[in-house]
Amino acid sequence: MSIDAGLPEADALAAACAAFGVSAEGAQLLHHRSNAVYLLPAGAVIARLAPDTELRRARAHVGIAVTRWLSDSIALRPLAGPQPVAGNGAVATFWPYRAPQETATLSDVAILLRRLHEQPIPPFPLPRYRPLHRLREALALDAARRHPALDRDDHTWLTDRAEELIATYAATRFPLGYGLVHADAHTENVVSTEHGFVLIDWDGCCIGPRELDLISALPDHFHAPEGDRRQFLDAYGYDLLAWPRWPLLRDVAEMHSLGAYIRLAPDKPRAAEQLAVRLASLRTGDRRIRWSAIS
């Protein structure tokens, strides 16, 4: 497979669990967006499955390597054993389950990001951040469908807008410099452990501008209160909003979020509805429209 046309199903989960040596019996689907995420009750294990493409396999290898290298005060470590597991059309990683306890705040996220950004470059190869790469893949997938999720006008607008943002990104200098970034840091990707709050979901980690990790608290479409945004930036120790180019990364992040919904829209009506909401608000520039995450 070269393009991940759909997320793995239960048969791929069973095969991956058998290969890793855990039971898939009673598996509960928690999320079905960029990955299929299952809770395996028998061993309190989280299994994350993605289509077995070259990109997804590489991302899984990087996520495992980085979380094993980072300290327990920053990242949740994967389960011991050879990972990732690939086969039956899927690539899978396995993690300890951490039941929800206290909820992380944006300030907690900022503190974790500060710790992460103070780390040196890991002593193994990491990919460079490629803005909107996943969106462009999703657009190519949709164009090849018999019944695309996007009409021709929306497809053309997204393609042109993505190229514009990519060109602007390439010409931009970032004050905080480049280093290891998580690239998807928000309160839903934080869990509580015996070491305090730590970050999870490292699929997109890479070498990129550190400002990239500061953008998740800022987009208007998720309606983070202004006070929360200020606390986030104060906790990190850098006022991203004082940098005139910050809307570039906001716009890239918002466009990037469409990729998963383009993939899911033909088979998931709620994803199709959310895709329409997000696309309409971007095309009209209406920043008052609230977005919802569909799992």
N, C-alpha and C positions, 0 to 999 in steps of 0.2 A: 504494500500500500504506500502511496506517495502523498495522498491528501486524506485527512481523517474525516471521512464522510459521515460517520456516526459513532456514538459512544458504544463501548462494549456492553454486552448484555450478560445475563446470568450464567450462560454456558462458559463464557470467558472467565467470569469470576471463579467458577468451580475449578476450572483448569489451573488458574493462577494460584489459587489457594492450595490445591493438591501439590503443585510444584514447590511451593514455599513451605509446606508442612503444617498448615492450619486448616481448620474445618470451616467450610462455607455454610454449614447448616444454620438455618435461622437468620441468614444475612438480611439486614435491613438497609434499604436504599435511603441515604441521607440527602444526597445532592446529585443532580444530573444536569450539569451545565458545561463547564470546560472539561470536567472529569466526571466519571461515575464513581461516587464515594459511598462505600458500604461500611456499616458497623457489623462486625462478626461477634455476636454476643458471647459465644463459648469462651473466647480468649480475650475479650475486651480489646479487640484489634480493629483498626481502621484500614481498609483496603481501598486504594485509589487506582482506578483503571482509566487508561486512555487508549485510543487506537494505536496500533503498533506501526507508526510511521517513523522514518528516520529522525525527524525533528522531535517527536514525542519521546522516542527512546533516548535521544541525547539529553533532553531536558530532565528525564527521570534519573539518568546517571549523574547529572550535575547536581540535582536536588539532594540525592543521597550523599554524594561526596561532600557537599557544602555543609549539610546538617551534621555529619559526623565530624567535620573539622571544627565547626564553631563550638563555643562554650554552651553549657547547659543554661546559662543566664540569657541566652539570645534565641536559641532554636530548640524545638522539640526534636530529639534524636529518633531516627528510624529504628525499627526492631533489628536485632542482630540476625545475621544470616546474609547469604548472597542476594543482593538486590541491585537493580530491579529485576523482576521476573517477566520474561517476554514469551509469548506463544499464543496460539489460538486467536490471532488477530488483535491481541491486547498487550500492553505493557503495564505492569502493576508494581506498586510499592506498598509497603506495609508499615504501620505506625501504631504506637500505643494509643489507646483511646483515653481521652481525658474528659470526664463528664463535666458538663457546665456547672460552674460554681459561681464565683463572682464575675461580673461582666467588666471587661477592660474598657477604659475610657480612651479618648484620643490622646490624652497626656501620657497614658501608659504606652501607647503605640509610639509616641514621639521619643520616649526614653529608650525603648528598644531599638529604634532606628539610630539614635545617637550612638548607642553601643556598637551597633552593626557598622556604622560608617567610620568608627575609630579603628576597625580591624584592618590589618594589612591585606594585600592581594593574596588569595590562597595560593599555595604552592602546586597547583595543578591547573590545566587549561580550563578556561571559562569562556562562554560565548560573549560577544559584545552585544549590547542592546541594539535591536533593530526596530525602530518605531513602525508600528502598524503592519508588521510582517504577518501576524495572524489574521488581521482584517483582510489583507490582500489575498491570503489563502482562502478565506471564507468567500470572498467575492468571486474568485476563480471557481470554487466548488459550486456556488450558486449558479453561475453562468452556464455550467455544464449540465445542470439539472433539466429534466424534461419539463418540470413545472417549477420555475424559480420562485423563491420567496420574495424577491425584489422585482419590480417592474423595470423597464429599460431606463426610464428617467432617473429613478432612485439609484440604480446601479451606476449610471454615468456620473451622477452628482457625487456619490461616495468615492468613486475612483479618482475623480478630479480633485476632490477635497483632500483625500489621502496623499496624493502626489504633491499637492501644495504644502501640506504640513511636513512631509518628509524632507522636501527641499529647504524649508525654513529651519528645520531641526539641524540639517547638515551644516548650515551657515551660522549656527548659534554657538557662542562660547558660554560655558556654565561656570559661575563663580565658585561653586563648591568642589569643582573638579570631578574626576572619575574614580570609581572604586566599586567594591562589591555592593550591589543593591538587591533588595528583595523584589521590587517591581510590582507588588500587589499587597502592600501593607495597609490594613485597615482593621477595625475592631473585630470583625468576623474571622479574621485570620490570626487571632491571638487566643491562647488557652492558658489556663492556670495549672502550674505544676508545683512540686515541692521546692523548686528553685524560683518561684514567682511566675509572672507572666512571661510567655515565650511566643515567638512567631512560628506559624505553621504554613503549609502550602507554598513550598519553595520552587514550584515548577518553573517560574519565570526568572529566577535569580540569575544575575549576569553582571558583567562589568558595564557600568553606565553612569550617567551624571547623577550625583547624589540628590539633586533637586527632584528627580523622578519619584523618590520615595516620600516626598513631602506633599505631593499633590492630592493624595486620596482624601484628605480632609477638606478640600477647598471647592470642588465643583458644586454649583448651585443646585443641580438636579437632584442631589441627595439631601439637600436642605439641612446641612450641618449648621446649627446656630452660630452666629458670629462670635459669641463668647467662647464656644468650644474650639473654633478655629484659632482664636487668639491664644487660648491655653495650649493648644497643640504646638503652635510655633514657638511660644515662650518656653515650653518644656524642652523642645529640641534645641533652642538657642540660636535660631536664625530666622529672620523675618523674610520669608519667601515673597510675600506680597509687596515688599519694597523693591523687588527686582522687576523691572519693566517687562521682561520677556516671560514671566510666569504663565500668562494665559496660553502660551504655546503648548506647554506640557499638560495643562488642563484640557485643552482641545484634543490633544493626542490621546489622553486617557479616556475621554468620553467617546471618541471614535473607536478606540480599541475595544471598548465594551460591547460594541455591536456584533463583533465576530461570532461569539458564542450563540447569540440569538439568531443570526443568519443561518448557522448550522442547524439549530434546533427547530426553527419555525415551521418547516413543512410537516413535521410529525408532532408538534406540541403547540396547540392553539394559544396557550397563555404566553409562550415565547413569541409567537407571531404578533400577538397584541402588544407586547412590550416593545418589540422591534419597531412597530408602527409608531408608538408613542415617542420613543427615543429619536427616531429618524425625523418625525415631524417637528419636534422641538429643536433639533439641530438645524434643520433646513430653514425654519422661520426665525431662529435666533431667540426663541422664547425661553429664557432661563428660569421662568417661574414654574414650569412644568416639572412635576416630581416624577422620578423614576423609581421603579421597584425591581428588586432582584428576584428572578424566577429560578427556583431550584428544580 
